């Protein structure tokens, strides 16, 4: 443990340059109803680039690796995490329960809608505000997974390690701050410990809540991976060739789900979850037109439902939206 903490503290040896710089007040401070999409890119030979002041990060050559990752923010209506106000519905149906205030964003738990396993976190502070160049913090948190008997502890070190201009395929952004996060988690399952280290770089401008670009590198005793993705502006999503469209839908008076946004002849999977993450419907089909009608085959209770649409030729991207069933 001493070695881990010493390593994280060493990350805060920062340059002393203190010229004009951006100040973030919205980073990862989400609100109900917000939705954003990020394009998954080829991470081969991609590096995060330099830290420091007045840096230009050029990622204009990024190319799609297939898939759009959609994240939707909904009000937390569950009774498990009583201090959480929001649910972050992430790609593939994973749900993070968020507790936010003006200065901090905490993850209280993550629910996997496929395995139905809930991970509980204590004091997992993933973002602080305001944040600027040389801002930093070091925190510890606890992890508990009752369903598997796994438990552990983690350490997260976060610093504003650079600012300047970032060039993306969709445009150039100035007055950008890069935040570096290093997280080390040590878990124990059936007496066997495991260690996972994650290094993330996130670029924000002063108006963005979601990062303009993020690079995540994960290293454990068994795996090593890196992903990179950038934020798509709403008006740019439909111009990305071969990727899912923007969908919308509603329940009719007969409890049928009506969804629009399909492309004729393409094969999709539609999955419907209730607000606590239980799957209530799933179907794979070939679209006969822009709009499709689905028979849920059960009584649909009033409430909020989450619909995920996946284009079968692009299995790594899922469009997610919510529908409300009234009386």
C-alpha positions in Angstrom: 0.0 0.0 0.0 2.8 2.4 0.8 4.4 1.8 -2.6 1.0 2.6 -4.3 0.4 5.8 -2.4 4.1 6.9 -3.0 3.6 6.3 -6.7 0.4 8.3 -6.9 1.9 11.2 -4.9 4.8 11.4 -7.4 2.3 12.2 -10.1 1.8 15.7 -8.5 5.3 16.9 -9.3 4.1 19.5 -11.8 5.7 22.4 -13.8 5.5 25.8 -12.3 4.4 27.8 -15.3 1.3 29.8 -14.3 0.2 31.9 -17.4 -3.4 32.4 -18.4 -5.3 29.2 -18.4 -8.9 27.8 -18.6 -10.9 27.2 -15.4 -13.4 24.3 -15.6 -16.7 24.5 -13.7 -18.8 21.9 -15.6 -16.5 18.9 -16.0 -18.5 15.7 -15.4 -21.3 17.7 -13.8 -24.2 16.1 -15.6 -27.9 16.9 -15.5 -31.1 15.0 -16.0 -32.1 14.4 -19.6 -28.6 15.0 -21.0 -27.3 12.6 -23.7 -24.0 12.6 -25.5 -22.3 10.4 -28.1 -18.6 9.6 -28.6 -17.0 8.0 -31.6 -14.9 4.9 -30.9 -11.5 5.3 -32.7 -8.5 3.2 -33.7 -6.1 3.5 -30.8 -3.1 2.0 -32.6 0.1 4.0 -32.0 -1.9 6.8 -30.4 -0.3 8.6 -27.4 -1.7 11.3 -25.1 1.0 13.9 -26.1 2.7 16.4 -24.0 1.7 18.0 -20.7 2.4 21.6 -19.8 1.2 25.1 -20.8 0.0 26.3 -24.2 0.2 22.8 -25.8 -1.3 21.9 -29.2 -2.7 18.4 -29.3 -3.3 17.3 -32.9 -5.7 14.3 -33.2 -7.0 15.3 -36.6 -5.9 11.9 -38.0 -8.1 9.8 -35.8 -10.1 7.1 -37.7 -13.3 5.2 -36.6 -12.8 1.8 -35.2 -16.6 1.1 -35.4 -19.3 2.2 -33.1 -20.8 5.2 -31.3 -20.9 5.1 -27.6 -24.1 6.8 -26.2 -24.5 7.9 -22.6 -27.8 9.1 -21.2 -28.4 10.8 -17.8 -31.6 10.0 -16.1 -33.0 10.7 -12.6 -32.3 8.0 -10.1 -35.6 6.4 -9.2 -34.1 3.3 -7.5 -34.1 2.7 -3.8 -30.6 1.1 -3.5 -28.4 4.2 -3.6 -30.4 6.7 -1.5 -27.9 9.6 -1.9 -27.7 9.3 -5.7 -29.7 11.8 -7.7 -28.7 10.6 -11.2 -28.3 7.4 -13.2 -25.6 7.4 -16.0 -26.8 4.9 -18.5 -23.6 3.9 -20.3 -23.1 1.8 -23.5 -24.3 -1.8 -23.3 -26.8 -0.9 -20.5 -24.4 -0.5 -17.6 -25.7 2.0 -15.1 -23.6 4.2 -12.8 -25.4 5.9 -9.8 -24.1 9.4 -9.4 -24.1 11.8 -6.4 -23.3 15.3 -7.5 -23.0 18.8 -6.1 -21.4 22.0 -7.3 -17.8 20.9 -6.4 -17.7 17.0 -6.6 -19.1 14.0 -8.6 -19.2 10.7 -6.8 -20.0 7.2 -8.2 -21.9 5.3 -5.5 -22.4 2.1 -7.5 -22.5 0.4 -10.9 -25.1 -2.0 -12.0 -24.4 -4.5 -14.8 -27.7 -5.2 -16.6 -26.3 -8.3 -18.2 -24.9 -10.1 -15.1 -27.3 -8.3 -12.7 -24.3 -7.7 -10.4 -24.1 -4.4 -8.4 -20.7 -3.0 -7.3 -20.9 -0.6 -4.3 -18.4 2.2 -3.9 -17.6 4.4 -0.9 -16.0 7.8 -1.3 -15.3 7.3 -5.0 -14.8 11.0 -6.0 -14.3 11.0 -9.8 -14.4 14.8 -10.5 -13.8 18.0 -8.6 -14.8 21.6 -9.6 -13.5 24.2 -10.3 -10.4 22.7 -11.9 -7.5 24.3 -13.7 -3.9 23.8 -14.6 -2.0 22.3 -11.6 -5.2 21.5 -9.7 -4.9 18.1 -8.1 -6.2 15.7 -5.5 -5.5 12.3 -4.2 -8.3 10.2 -2.7 -9.0 6.6 -1.6 -12.2 4.6 -1.9 -13.7 1.3 -1.0 -15.2 -1.4 -3.2 -17.7 -4.1 -2.4 -19.5 -6.7 -4.6 -21.9 -8.7 -2.3 -23.0 -11.0 -5.1 -19.5 -12.4 -5.6 -18.0 -11.8 -2.2 -15.3 -9.6 -3.8 -14.1 -6.5 -1.9 -11.2 -4.1 -2.1 -9.8 -0.6 -2.0 -8.7 1.9 -4.6 -6.7 5.1 -4.9 -7.3 7.8 -7.5 -4.9 10.7 -8.3 -6.3 13.5 -10.5 -4.4 16.5 -11.9 -4.8 19.2 -14.5 -1.6 18.5 -16.3 -1.9 20.7 -19.4 -3.8 23.3 -21.3 -4.0 24.7 -24.8 -5.6 23.7 -28.1 -6.9 20.4 -29.3 -7.5 19.5 -33.0 -10.1 16.8 -33.6 -11.5 15.4 -36.9 -14.7 17.5 -36.2 -13.0 20.8 -35.4 -10.4 22.7 -33.4 -11.0 23.8 -29.7 -9.0 26.4 -27.9 -8.9 27.1 -24.2 -8.9 23.4 -23.3 -7.7 21.8 -20.1 -6.4 18.2 -20.0 -7.1 16.2 -16.9 -5.0 13.1 -16.1 -6.5 10.4 -13.8 -4.5 7.5 -12.4 -6.6 4.9 -10.6 -5.3 1.8 -8.9 -7.7 -0.8 -7.5 -6.8 -3.8 -5.4 -9.6 -6.4 -5.1 -9.8 -9.7 -3.3 -12.1 -12.6 -4.4 -12.0 -15.9 -2.6 -8.8 -15.0 -0.9 -7.0 -14.2 -4.2 -6.0 -10.6 -4.7 -5.9 -8.8 -8.1 -4.6 -5.4 -9.1 -5.8 -3.1 -11.9 -4.3 0.2 -12.9 -6.1 2.7 -15.2 -4.6 5.8 -16.6 -7.1 8.2 -18.3 -6.6 11.5 -20.1 -9.6 13.7 -20.6 -9.8 17.0 -22.5 -12.4 19.6 -21.6 -13.2 23.1 -22.8 -14.8 25.5 -20.4 -18.3 24.8 -21.6 -18.3 21.0 -21.9 -19.6 18.5 -19.3 -18.5 15.4 -21.2 -14.8 15.3 -22.4 -14.1 16.4 -25.9 -11.6 13.5 -26.1 -10.6 10.7 -23.8 -7.9 8.1 -23.8 -8.1 5.2 -21.3 -5.3 2.7 -20.7 -6.0 -0.3 -18.5 -3.3 -2.7 -17.1 -4.0 -5.7 -14.9 -2.4 -9.0 -14.2 -4.2 -10.6 -17.1 -5.1 -7.9 -19.6 -3.8 -4.7 -21.2 -5.9 -2.4 -23.4 -6.3 1.2 -24.7 -9.3 3.0 -26.0 -9.7 6.4 -27.5 -12.9 8.3 -28.4 -14.0 11.8 -29.1 -17.3 13.7 -28.5 -19.6 14.0 -31.5 -21.6 17.3 -31.8 -25.4 16.5 -32.2 -25.5 17.8 -35.7 -22.6 15.6 -36.8 -23.8 12.2 -35.7 -25.8 11.4 -38.8 -22.8 12.2 -41.1 -20.7 9.3 -39.7 -21.0 6.7 -42.4 -22.1 3.2 -41.3 -22.9 4.1 -37.7 -26.3 4.0 -35.9 -28.9 6.7 -36.5 -30.6 8.8 -33.8 -33.7 7.0 -32.6 -36.8 8.0 -30.8 -39.9 6.2 -29.7 -43.0 5.9 -27.6 -45.6 3.5 -26.2 -49.0 3.5 -27.9 -52.3 2.8 -26.1 -51.9 -1.0 -26.8 -48.5 -1.2 -25.0 -46.7 -1.5 -28.3 -43.3 0.2 -28.5 -43.0 2.4 -31.7 -39.5 3.3 -32.7 -38.3 5.5 -35.6 -34.9 6.0 -37.1 -34.1 2.7 -38.7 -32.6 2.2 -42.2 -34.5 -0.2 -44.5 -32.8 -3.6 -44.9 -30.3 -3.3 -42.0 -30.3 -5.7 -39.1 -30.8 -4.3 -35.6 -31.2 -5.5 -32.0 -33.6 -3.6 -29.7 -33.5 -4.1 -25.9 -35.8 -2.5 -23.4 -34.9 -2.1 -19.7 -37.0 -0.9 -16.8 -35.7 2.0 -14.7 -33.9 -0.4 -12.2 -32.1 -2.1 -15.1 -34.1 -5.3 -15.6 -34.5 -6.4 -19.2 -38.1 -6.6 -20.2 -37.8 -7.1 -23.9 -35.2 -8.0 -26.6 -35.6 -8.7 -30.3 -33.3 -8.9 -33.4 -34.9 -8.0 -36.7 -34.3 -6.6 -40.2 -35.9 -3.2 -40.6 -38.6 -2.9 -43.2 -38.8 0.9 -43.0 -37.9 3.9 -40.9 -40.5 3.0 -38.2 -41.0 -0.3 -36.5 -43.7 -1.6 -34.0 -42.7 -4.0 -31.2 -45.1 -6.2 -29.2 -43.6 -6.3 -25.7 -45.8 -9.4 -24.9 -46.5 -8.3 -21.4 -48.3 -5.6 -19.5 -46.2 -2.5 -19.5 -46.5 -0.7 -16.2 -46.4 3.1 -16.1 -42.9 4.5 -15.6 -39.6 5.3 -17.4 -38.0 2.7 -19.7 -34.6 2.7 -21.4 -34.3 1.5 -25.0 -31.0 0.4 -26.5 -30.6 0.0 -30.3 -27.6 -1.8 -31.8 -26.8 -2.0 -35.5 -25.6 -5.6 -35.9 -22.8 -4.7 -38.2 -21.5 -2.2 -35.6 -21.9 -4.2 -32.4 -19.7 -1.8 -30.3 -22.0 1.1 -30.5 -25.4 1.4 -28.9 -27.9 4.3 -29.2 -29.8 4.7 -26.0 -32.9 6.8 -25.3 -35.7 6.8 -22.7 -39.5 6.4 -23.2 -42.2 7.1 -20.7 -45.3 4.9 -20.3 -48.2 6.8 -18.8 -51.4 5.4 -17.5 
